[in-house]
Amino acid sequence: MDPMPIHSPHGKAACFPMVSCDCAMDEVIELLLVNGRTSVTVAGSDGGPCGTFDLMAHLLRVRQGLACGPGEAVGGHLEAPGEEPPAQAGSLWREVLHSMLSGTEKPMVALTDGAERVLFANASLRGAFPGLFPGPSVTIPDLLPGHPVGRDADNGAVSFWFVQNQQRAFMVLRVRPALDGIGALVLFELTSQLSKGYQEALDEVDVLKRVLNTVEGLQVVDTRGVITLVNESFLRIHHLTREQSEGHPVTEVIDNTRMHIVAQTGVSEVDEIQTIGGHEYVVSRIPIFKDGKCLGAVGRIVFQDFQEIQRLALKAKRLQMELEALRKSKGKAHADTRFSFEDIVATCESSLLAKERAMMGAPTASTILLLGESGVGKEVYAHAIHNLSPRYSRPFVRVNCSAITESLIESELFGYEDGAFTGARKGGRAGKFELANTGTIFLDEIGDMPLSAQAKLLRVLQEREIDRVGGEGTMPVDIRVIAATNQDLWAMVEQKKFRRDLFFRLNVIPIVIPPLRDRPGDVKALAKLFWADLQKTHGITTKFLTEGAKHLLQDYPWPGNIRELHNVLERTFTIVRDNLISEDQVRMILQGVGSSAGHVCENEDCPLDEVVEKAERRAIGFALARTNNNKAQAAKLLGISRPLLYRKMHQYDIS
Ligand SMILES: Nc1ncnc2c1ncn2[C@@H]1O[C@H](COP(=O)(O)OP(=O)(O)OP(=O)(O)O)[C@@H](O)[C@H]1O
């Protein structure tokens, strides 16, 4: 039979030849597909027609499980010899196939039925998915998981997708209906085989996408203030989806935005603070211009945490100051100050705040009022402040206002002239203010200063001049004042025990140093520091506290604050002989030196029975700690009987 005329993709008539009966099945199918045919006349070994290969009938057999291998000869699968049926696959097949195949060396083609089963896959496609072919019923979703084929995207006659599968990107073209009106012809093409220009454009888009994703919280709005683009970081930071942001007015999406204003005015806003969802961000909003016309604005987050910046700025300032102080200390600080800010342990928010405040106030000439319970470190702060002030190399004079009797306070503070009173030292004597001239005077326990002396102090602070007792004329003094108290000065003002005008004179930079019980982090850090000092001082590096002992220290309320912590650790170190010190041993020490026992005999007016109780409590606590709670040994150590020890322990509630 003569070859039939067919239409070439270019519209010219062409002849369609018979195929030989020993041609491989898939080659014949491919030939039919490319030419938009469903059947072909097959020539026998004598060159004459011996039957027809019909694609539809063949695929039906495949569907029924009667498939033959792709390399099998077509001659074994012929329909009865007869007239060649007319070409029935539409020109759509032909044109689409031809345009796709013309630029491709090895087209990948599949024919599917209505259930997405692959009835035919050509050699290229089988080669691209070696793990799947040959397989009994491979489906399109097996080839491309996540592919929309078979779902709602597959309504049109021709559909087109880009699909990613195992690091390979495919362009997928699907033409339907195919064959019996329900299946489809599916063409796959690796995008790397696409034309070079197209691939480059895709690459460029990919690079741009990656660049955009490096910007924090990127958003673009048009002149109406509608979001046209956001990046992944924006979605992540604001917990939004693309659908919730793109296409919506920015004012409805982001709190306190000004993007719509910048898109309107064309005026940039750089490094502004914006509160979004209660969180402060530093943002920049830049207008986009084209040919002098504002097209919208692009916004980005410069810093995600404004408070973090503030903290960093403060830290930088503090470091700068510490550096400055160190530099100065090389030029020799005054011998009367032992501490600098480096010695002040502060890890908790409240103590850090106090430390930062003190560091900010230190270089100024302002009066500083240190407030806090006994033992929190007020004197340590006073030293550090002086050392960080421009007066660091000048005198630092401490006055314990509670220790000076009322009759002597004037001469102590302001000095006296020769013969000012009976018993006055020959040649007179300089007072504390005079000694502190050009430096700092530290008025400790200022709340204990008698009212009469307060009036004189106020005058000195106002006039900045002093009169020696018995002297004639005044002497100017250049003094920086730091005062400290553990009393509630304002309550004292209200009770008329402290002068209101003096209070205001002193309360210029008040700094509250929190009690140790409010800063457990500091207990840990201070204990570590003190313990290391003790190891060094005693030359013993093998003594340690158990974790339980450390926790006990952290949970203890420390009524005597840092002073008490230091004492307890020192006693523990020296009294307990074991290398690993237990929680119980520390508890004994705490019971011995604890709140009520910490200040034995410090007060001259302490009644004898109280002194005895404190001393006994302390001795029992130490003995129990030293003997690791062994009552017999502790009693022996104390030189008392065991029953007496038990009685005393019961009496003092020592467990
Ligand atoms: N931040 C700190 N870091 C290290 N040691 C400290 C710190 N604060 C205080 N100390 C130590 O604690 C002890 C008590 O400190 P300080 O005398 O300054 O307290 P205070 O508040 O002035 O007490 P008081 O009101 O009883 O005079 C001192 O031995 C000091 O060395």
The ligand as an ORCA input file, in Angstrom:
! r2SCAN-3c Opt
* xyz 0 1
  N      28.682     44.116     94.259
  C      29.592     43.624     95.087
  N      30.519     42.803     94.633
  C      31.405     42.253     95.491
  N      31.412     42.485     96.819
  C      30.522     43.327     97.313
  C      29.565     43.940     96.467
  N      28.795     44.728     97.222
  C      29.227     44.587     98.482
  N      30.269     43.753     98.548
  C      30.950     43.340     99.800
  O      29.924     43.267    100.773
  C      30.329     43.874    101.994
  C      29.347     44.962    102.393
  O      29.418     46.045    101.508
  P      29.238     47.554    101.974
  O      29.957     47.835    103.242
  O      29.557     48.410    100.826
  O      27.677     47.556    102.255
  P      26.820     48.767    102.801
  O      25.542     48.753    102.040
  O      27.593     50.042    102.752
  O      26.523     48.328    104.242
  P      26.162     49.261    105.546
  O      24.885     49.932    105.218
  O      26.019     48.276    106.618
  O      27.288     50.187    105.695
  C      31.708     44.387    101.742
  O      32.586     43.463    102.325
  C      31.917     44.378    100.265
  O      33.241     44.027     99.957
*
